[in-house]
Amino acid sequence: MNLKIPAITVLVLALLALLAFFWQRRDTLPPPDPRIGEPVVAPEHLAAARVFEFSRDGASIRLYQDSGDTWRVAEYHDFPIDFPRLGRIATNLREGKILRFVSRNPERIERLGFAGDQIRVLGDDDTVLVAIELGDTAATGSRFLRYSGEPTAYLAELNLWLDTSAQSWTRRELYRIERDQIVAFSLGLPDGGTIAFTRPEPGGTWSSDAAPAGATLKTDRLNRVLNLFTAPRFTHTRGLDHPDVTGAREHARSARLTLADGATYHLTFGRRPAPAAPAPAENADAASSEQPQPGPVFLWIETDPANPLLADMQSRRALEVTSTLVLDTPTDPLEFFNLPSPPAGPADPAEAEDDGDDDSFSLESLGLPSLPPP
């Protein structure tokens, strides 16, 4: 018996059965997913964004655009944000593509690490443009995600970390100027005086009327001081009536910068002095007792032309800066100069005067025999 013909017949019947199965289900098969190959967030949604909300580990942050087009941190006194940082996230969302479908199975999706990390992009009147839930990072570096309210999980070309620390989102740099553009600088001294420096043009040679006779200016020292004021950054903020703030105001110094274009920066900075040390307790170890410390350093800035954004920040909070601003700013104006060596004085007449005494002596003068010649 020829078994080849029945085998072929069975194979043909199996193929026909499969074709019939798929033909009958042609209307129930899902169409190709339109999200595959598309950006994680459509460019038109990013262009219309007025609010970004990030959630991670139970914490959330809201970054919003005010009526003056300034982006602010709602959770940190409405301070301006570090906008380039937000720009990098927006670029990641726009350029990252949906790579592939992963699953619609709830049990499998539950194992993909969706634990509450979320990005919400809102438009005018807080209209939700897109909301994305983020899962684990895959071994390839891509990220599992799903769109809120949808049952499908995807793998996306997305590599980002959601920072929900409000202060870390603020723009720390208060202003930036080029040191070579400064043509005049004056510094207040602790005794109430002022020392001033000028130069005829940007990058020119500095001079000061306060230079002692014969002294030369320490240009490197002056430049180091100027660097303290060219791009100050705040580290923390305090309430305007905080004791550390009022104490710093009462013990503040000032500096003034004038640029070649006529713009001026008037800076006031200071810190609350350390309180007097208490009397040590009886039998106390003086070396181990903590000494009172001065307060943090605060900086106040006035500019001409005015800087409305900076003025708004200072109307809300006092700006704390690093202690370097106080520690590295000279208190003695002579620190800016190389002083001439004092001239050599005349010899002391008392040393040069001959008193007429014979300072020589011999053994014989002491009543001792002289030594024999060698």
C-alpha positions as CSV (number, residue, x, y, z in Angstrom):
1,M,0.0,0.0,0.0
2,N,1.3,3.4,-0.9
3,L,1.3,5.6,2.3
4,K,2.5,8.7,0.6
5,I,-0.9,9.7,-0.9
6,P,-2.7,9.5,2.5
7,A,0.0,11.5,4.2
8,I,-0.3,14.3,1.6
9,T,-4.0,14.2,1.9
10,V,-3.8,14.7,5.7
11,L,-1.4,17.6,5.3
12,V,-3.6,19.3,2.8
13,L,-6.7,18.9,5.0
14,A,-4.7,20.4,7.9
15,L,-3.7,23.4,5.9
16,L,-7.3,23.9,4.8
17,A,-8.5,23.7,8.4
18,L,-6.1,26.4,9.4
19,L,-7.1,28.6,6.6
20,A,-10.7,28.2,7.5
21,F,-10.0,29.0,11.2
22,F,-8.2,32.2,10.4
23,W,-10.8,33.2,7.8
24,Q,-13.6,32.7,10.3
25,R,-11.7,34.9,12.8
26,R,-10.6,37.5,10.4
27,D,-13.0,40.1,11.9
28,T,-12.0,39.4,15.5
29,L,-8.2,39.6,15.0
30,P,-6.8,42.9,16.4
31,P,-5.5,45.3,13.8
32,P,-1.8,46.3,13.9
33,D,-1.2,48.5,16.9
34,P,-0.9,52.1,15.6
35,R,1.4,53.2,18.5
36,I,4.3,51.0,17.4
37,G,7.0,53.2,15.9
38,E,5.4,56.4,17.2
39,P,6.9,58.8,19.7
40,V,6.1,58.1,23.4
41,V,4.5,61.6,23.5
42,A,3.3,63.3,20.3
43,P,5.2,66.5,19.5
44,E,1.8,68.4,19.3
45,H,1.1,67.4,22.9
46,L,4.4,68.6,24.1
47,A,4.0,71.9,22.3
48,A,0.6,72.4,24.0
49,A,1.9,71.4,27.5
50,R,1.4,73.9,30.3
51,V,2.0,71.5,33.2
52,F,4.2,68.4,33.8
53,E,3.4,66.2,36.8
54,F,5.9,63.5,37.9
55,S,5.1,60.9,40.5
56,R,7.5,58.4,42.0
57,D,7.6,56.3,45.2
58,G,4.5,58.1,46.5
59,A,5.9,61.6,46.0
60,S,4.7,64.0,43.3
61,I,5.9,67.3,41.8
62,R,4.1,69.8,39.6
63,L,6.0,72.0,37.1
64,Y,3.9,74.7,35.5
65,Q,4.1,77.6,33.0
66,D,2.8,80.8,34.4
67,S,1.1,83.6,32.5
68,G,4.5,85.2,31.7
69,D,5.8,81.9,30.2
70,T,8.1,81.2,33.1
71,W,8.2,77.6,34.3
72,R,7.9,77.2,38.0
73,V,8.0,74.6,40.8
74,A,4.7,74.6,42.6
75,E,6.1,72.8,45.6
76,Y,9.0,75.1,46.2
77,H,7.6,78.6,46.7
78,D,6.9,78.8,42.9
79,F,10.5,79.4,42.2
80,P,11.7,79.2,38.5
81,I,12.8,75.8,37.4
82,D,16.0,74.6,35.8
83,F,14.4,74.7,32.3
84,P,17.1,72.8,30.4
85,R,16.5,69.9,32.7
86,L,12.8,69.8,31.8
87,G,13.8,70.2,28.1
88,R,15.9,67.0,28.3
89,I,12.9,65.0,29.6
90,A,10.7,66.5,26.9
91,T,13.2,65.6,24.2
92,N,13.4,62.0,25.6
93,L,9.6,61.7,25.4
94,R,9.5,63.2,21.9
95,E,12.4,61.2,20.4
96,G,11.7,57.9,22.2
97,K,9.7,55.5,20.2
98,I,7.3,52.7,21.1
99,L,9.3,49.6,20.1
100,R,6.8,46.8,20.5
101,F,3.7,45.5,22.0
102,V,4.3,43.5,25.2
103,S,1.1,42.2,26.7
104,R,-2.6,42.8,27.5
105,N,-2.6,40.1,30.1
106,P,-3.2,41.7,33.5
107,E,-1.2,39.0,35.3
108,R,1.8,39.5,33.1
109,I,1.6,43.3,33.2
110,E,1.6,43.1,37.0
111,R,5.0,41.5,36.8
112,L,6.4,44.4,34.7
113,G,7.0,46.7,37.7
114,F,4.2,49.3,37.4
115,A,4.5,50.7,40.9
116,G,3.2,54.2,40.6
117,D,5.8,56.0,38.5
118,Q,3.9,58.3,36.3
119,I,4.2,61.3,33.9
120,R,1.2,63.5,33.2
121,V,1.3,66.2,30.5
122,L,-1.5,68.8,31.0
123,G,-2.6,71.6,28.7
124,D,-4.7,74.7,29.3
125,D,-7.1,74.4,32.3
126,D,-5.3,71.2,33.3
127,T,-6.7,69.2,30.5
128,V,-4.9,65.9,30.4
129,L,-3.1,65.5,27.1
130,V,-1.3,62.3,27.9
131,A,-0.7,60.2,31.0
132,I,1.9,57.5,31.1
133,E,2.7,54.9,33.7
134,L,6.3,53.6,33.8
135,G,7.4,50.1,34.7
136,D,10.7,48.4,35.1
137,T,13.7,49.0,32.9
138,A,14.3,46.1,30.5
139,A,17.7,44.4,30.1
140,T,18.1,46.3,26.8
141,G,17.8,49.7,28.7
142,S,14.3,50.4,27.3
143,R,11.4,50.9,29.6
144,F,8.0,49.2,30.0
145,L,5.1,51.6,29.9
146,R,1.4,51.8,29.5
147,Y,-0.9,54.7,28.8
148,S,-3.2,55.4,31.7
149,G,-6.7,53.9,31.2
150,E,-5.5,51.4,28.6
151,P,-5.0,47.7,29.1
152,T,-1.8,47.4,26.9
153,A,1.8,47.4,28.0
154,Y,4.6,48.4,25.6
155,L,8.3,48.5,25.5
156,A,9.6,52.0,24.7
157,E,12.9,53.6,23.8
158,L,12.9,55.6,27.0
159,N,15.6,56.0,29.6
160,L,14.7,58.6,32.3
161,W,14.5,58.9,36.0
162,L,11.7,60.9,37.6
163,D,13.1,63.3,40.3
164,T,10.3,64.5,42.6
165,S,12.6,66.5,44.9
166,A,11.1,70.1,44.6
167,Q,14.3,72.0,45.5
168,S,16.4,70.1,43.1
169,W,14.2,71.3,40.2
170,T,14.9,75.0,41.0
171,R,17.2,77.1,39.0
172,R,20.1,77.7,41.4
173,E,22.2,80.2,39.4
174,L,20.9,83.7,40.2
175,Y,22.6,85.5,37.3
176,R,25.7,85.1,35.2
177,I,28.1,87.8,33.9
178,E,31.5,87.7,32.2
179,R,34.4,88.8,34.5
180,D,36.1,90.5,31.6
181,Q,33.1,92.8,31.1
182,I,33.4,94.3,34.6
183,V,35.0,97.8,34.5
184,A,34.4,98.9,38.0
185,F,34.3,97.1,41.3
186,S,33.9,98.4,44.9
187,L,33.9,96.4,48.1
188,G,32.6,97.5,51.5
189,L,34.9,96.8,54.4
190,P,34.0,95.8,57.9
191,D,35.1,99.1,59.4
192,G,32.6,100.9,57.1
193,G,35.0,102.0,54.5
194,T,35.1,101.1,50.8
195,I,37.9,100.1,48.4
196,A,37.3,100.7,44.7
197,F,38.9,99.4,41.5
198,T,38.5,100.6,37.9
199,R,39.8,99.9,34.5
200,P,39.3,101.9,31.3
201,E,37.9,99.1,29.2
202,P,36.8,95.4,29.3
203,G,39.8,93.2,29.9
204,G,42.0,96.2,30.6
205,T,44.4,96.9,33.5
206,W,42.9,97.4,36.9
207,S,43.9,100.3,39.2
208,S,42.9,101.7,42.6
209,D,43.3,105.1,44.2
210,A,43.6,103.2,47.5
211,A,46.9,101.6,46.6
212,P,49.6,102.6,49.1
213,A,52.7,104.4,47.8
214,G,54.9,102.1,45.9
215,A,52.5,99.1,46.1
216,T,51.4,97.1,43.1
217,L,48.0,95.5,42.6
218,K,47.6,91.7,43.1
219,T,45.6,91.1,39.9
220,D,45.1,87.4,40.7
221,R,43.7,88.2,44.1
222,L,41.3,90.7,42.7
223,N,40.2,88.2,40.0
224,R,39.5,85.5,42.5
225,V,37.3,87.9,44.4
226,L,35.4,89.0,41.3
227,N,34.8,85.3,40.5
228,L,32.8,85.1,43.7
229,F,30.2,87.5,42.2
230,T,30.0,86.6,38.5
231,A,27.7,83.6,38.8
232,P,26.4,83.1,42.4
233,R,24.1,80.2,43.2
234,F,21.8,79.7,46.1
235,T,21.9,76.5,48.1
236,H,18.9,76.8,50.4
237,T,16.3,79.5,51.3
238,R,14.8,80.8,54.5
239,G,11.8,82.8,55.5
240,L,12.3,86.5,55.2
241,D,11.9,87.0,59.0
242,H,14.1,84.1,60.1
243,P,16.5,85.1,62.9
244,D,19.5,83.9,60.7
245,V,18.3,86.2,57.9
246,T,17.8,89.3,60.1
247,G,21.1,88.6,61.9
248,A,22.9,88.5,58.5
249,R,21.3,91.7,57.4
250,E,22.6,93.4,60.5
251,H,26.2,92.3,59.9
252,A,26.2,92.6,56.1
253,R,28.8,93.9,53.7
254,S,28.3,95.2,50.2
255,A,29.9,95.0,46.7
256,R,29.1,96.8,43.5
257,L,29.9,95.7,40.0
258,T,29.6,97.9,36.9
259,L,29.7,96.4,33.4
260,A,31.0,97.9,30.2
261,D,27.4,98.3,29.0
262,G,26.4,100.3,32.1
263,A,24.6,97.6,33.9
264,T,25.2,97.5,37.6
265,Y,24.9,94.8,40.3
266,H,24.6,95.9,43.9
267,L,25.2,92.9,46.3
268,T,24.7,92.7,50.0
269,F,26.0,89.6,51.9
270,G,26.5,88.6,55.4
271,R,26.0,86.1,58.2
272,R,24.8,86.1,61.8
273,P,27.9,86.1,64.1
274,A,28.4,83.1,66.4
275,P,26.9,83.8,69.8
276,A,29.2,84.1,72.8
277,A,30.3,80.8,74.1
278,P,28.6,79.8,77.4
279,A,30.8,79.4,80.5
280,P,32.1,75.8,80.7
281,A,30.5,73.7,83.3
282,E,32.6,72.7,86.3
283,N,34.9,69.7,85.5
284,A,33.8,69.9,81.8
285,D,36.2,68.9,79.1
286,A,36.8,72.1,77.2
287,A,38.2,70.3,74.2
288,S,35.0,68.3,73.8
289,S,32.5,71.1,74.3
290,E,30.9,72.4,71.1
291,Q,31.6,76.0,70.3
292,P,28.7,78.2,69.0
293,Q,28.8,78.6,65.2
294,P,27.9,81.6,63.0
295,G,24.8,81.4,60.9
296,P,24.6,80.7,57.1
297,V,25.5,83.3,54.5
298,F,22.7,85.2,52.7
299,L,22.9,87.2,49.6
300,W,20.7,90.1,48.4
301,I,20.9,91.4,44.8
302,E,19.7,94.6,43.2
303,T,20.3,95.1,39.5
304,D,20.0,97.9,37.0
305,P,18.3,97.2,34.7
306,A,15.9,95.4,37.0
307,N,15.6,91.7,36.9
308,P,11.9,91.0,37.7
309,L,12.4,87.2,38.1
310,L,15.2,87.7,40.6
311,A,13.3,90.3,42.5
312,D,10.3,88.0,42.7
313,M,12.4,85.2,44.2
314,Q,13.8,87.6,46.8
315,S,10.3,88.8,47.7
316,R,9.4,85.2,48.6
317,R,12.5,83.9,50.4
318,A,16.0,84.9,51.5
319,L,18.7,83.2,49.4
320,E,21.4,81.3,51.2
321,V,24.8,80.8,49.5
322,T,28.0,79.0,50.4
323,S,30.2,80.4,53.2
324,T,32.9,80.9,50.6
325,L,31.5,84.3,49.7
326,V,32.3,85.6,53.2
327,L,35.4,83.5,53.9
328,D,37.2,84.4,50.6
329,T,36.3,88.1,50.5
330,P,39.2,90.2,52.1
331,T,38.5,92.2,55.2
332,D,41.8,94.1,55.0
333,P,42.3,96.2,51.8
334,L,46.0,95.6,51.9
335,E,45.3,92.0,50.9
336,F,44.9,93.4,47.3
337,F,48.4,94.8,47.1
338,N,52.0,93.8,47.0
339,L,53.6,96.2,49.4
340,P,57.1,97.6,48.9
341,S,59.9,96.3,51.1
342,P,60.8,98.8,53.8
343,P,64.1,100.6,53.1
344,A,67.2,99.5,55.0
345,G,67.8,101.8,58.0
346,P,71.2,103.2,59.3
347,A,73.3,101.1,61.6
348,D,72.5,101.5,65.3
349,P,75.0,104.2,66.6
350,A,75.2,102.4,69.9
351,E,76.6,99.3,68.2
352,A,79.0,101.3,66.1
353,E,80.4,103.4,69.0
354,D,83.9,102.4,70.3
355,D,83.9,102.4,74.1
356,G,87.8,102.3,74.2
357,D,87.9,99.1,76.2
358,D,90.3,96.4,75.1
359,D,88.1,93.3,74.6
360,S,91.2,91.0,74.0
361,F,92.4,88.7,76.7
362,S,95.1,86.1,77.3
363,L,95.7,83.3,79.6
364,E,98.4,85.4,81.3
365,S,95.8,88.1,82.0
366,L,94.0,85.5,84.1
367,G,97.2,84.5,86.0
368,L,97.6,81.2,84.1
369,P,100.7,79.9,82.3
370,S,100.5,80.1,78.5
371,L,100.4,76.9,76.5
372,P,103.6,75.7,74.9
373,P,103.8,76.1,71.2
374,P,102.8,72.9,69.3
